[in-house]
Amino acid sequence: MKRRDFLAYSGSAILGGLAMSGGSAAASAPLSGGRKRVVLVGTGSRGAGFWGENLVKNFSDKLEFVGLCDTNPGRVAYAKKKMGVSCPTATNFDALIDQVKPDTIIVTTPDSLHHEYIIKGLKFGANVITEKPMTTDEKKCQAILNAEKKSKGKLTVGFNYRYIATFTRLKELLKEGGIGTVTSVDFHWYLNTSHGADYFRRWHALRQYSGTLLVHKATHHFDLLNWMIDSEPAEVFAYGGLEHYGKNNSFRHTHCRGCPHTSQCRFYWDITKSQGYMDLYVANEKYDGYLRDGCVWRNEIDIYDKMGVLIKYANNVQVTYSLTTYSPFEGWHIAFNGTNGRIEAWEDIPWLDKVEASQEQLHALQMSQELEKDVEKFNQIIRMRNFDKHEEILVPRFRRGHGGADPLLQNRIFRQPDAPDPLAHAAGSRDGAMSILIGIAARKSIDEKRPVKIADLTDLKPQAVRPKNA
């Protein structure tokens, strides 16, 4: 199977013939201790690791996996072994949930397929947890919202970035109102030539599957803005382009292994150095043709590698946002301008912050699920009031598990779902929708060279103050 056919196959194969193993006649029996019956659909690295192995390790008293599903039988078999579970595995989602009758379904498929499993899960009556982004276009978004209205189940979106210590502290400071009314925000995110390039090796490099990085990646950032500003976006205007990766090079190959240009390509990546990726992806290429080490110079790449977005909120806050995918460093910088002052924060900006790890090490630490704090390391927040001295606020820095956020997100979902949530960390379908609608509107704005109103995309009408329990 050709690589370009991979995801088209994946989307339709789920509706094909039954392929299930490891089933049990008593699979739908109630579990002891009130544990949730969980099905995971999509067993790539994020699914098998963060939403799979981690849950088995840390929450076995709260849940049990009763089924794993993926269109690639090799990957789902690998995930079962990695997670150490004995539940059925399947390539047919409908047949699996009919057999095992889950309480909870976790969706970690490619983005463009999220809506299929979210909607099927909600129609089944299960609660659904989805990786960000919720989906990739406005029609799929509306279909999800419609399905949830008719279901007894609820949708949770895995916005782990809200739980990062620095962003939580920023939310607290803004809530205190020390800089008066927020009027504008500057937010800039930089992906380096290690992490940023990796999106162009994978299925994310094609907009029909990822919705572009304005949806796949920036949904994190747009959700943070919605959450911290405590309002909803009303109008978006954007510019973007593909000027570095893709066709913007004199040579290319299909993927890194066997490439004749390795000696001259600064973006050559040797997947054979990762045994986990070799076992999960390379060993299972024979089933669907998916190449995890795709060439970053492929002609078919059609997402943006530079993006600039202007957002006007329903409460009249203006945001200037940018995303760069080939920066020499990995980091971010944000500033909130208010009527009485300014709050500013950053992470890993080399001239503002002493960074000792290499760019590759930083990304590896972020993806690791071992929660460890950098010894004696802090992020800085600077609060400046007009006509007064500035104040430095230090926040303990975590590296692993996306800045320490991953375990906090899972703890909220699986161990303390009903605990007080004064800062509204938990995210539902409306939050999921409002974050992707910014990216969808930005993509539409770039394509059509015009501003796009959020209210024109779905039946959601932006509110000046974010609704509670959204």
ABEGO torsion letter per residue (X at the ends): XBAAAAAAAAAAAAABBBBBBGBBAAAABBBBGGBBBBBBBEABAAAABAABAAAAAAAAAABBBABBBBABAAAAAAAAAAAGBABBBBABAAAAAAAAGBABBBBABBAAAAAAAAAAAAAAGBBBBBBOBABABAAAAAAAAAAAAABABBBBBBBAAAABAAAAAAAAAAAAGAAEBBABBBBBBBBBAAAAAAAAABAAABAAAAGEAAAAAAAAAAAAAAAAAGBBBABBBBBBBBAABEABBABBBABABGBAAAAABAABBBAAABAAAAAAAAAAAAAAGBBAABBAABAABABBABBBBBBBBAAGBBBBBBBBAABABBBBBBBBBBAAEBBBBBBGBAAABBBABBAAAAAAAAABABBBBBBGBBBBBBBBBBGBBBBBBBBBBBABGGGGAAAAAAAAAAABAABBBAAGABBBAAAAAAAAAAAAAAAAAAAAGBBBBAAAABABBBBABBBBGX
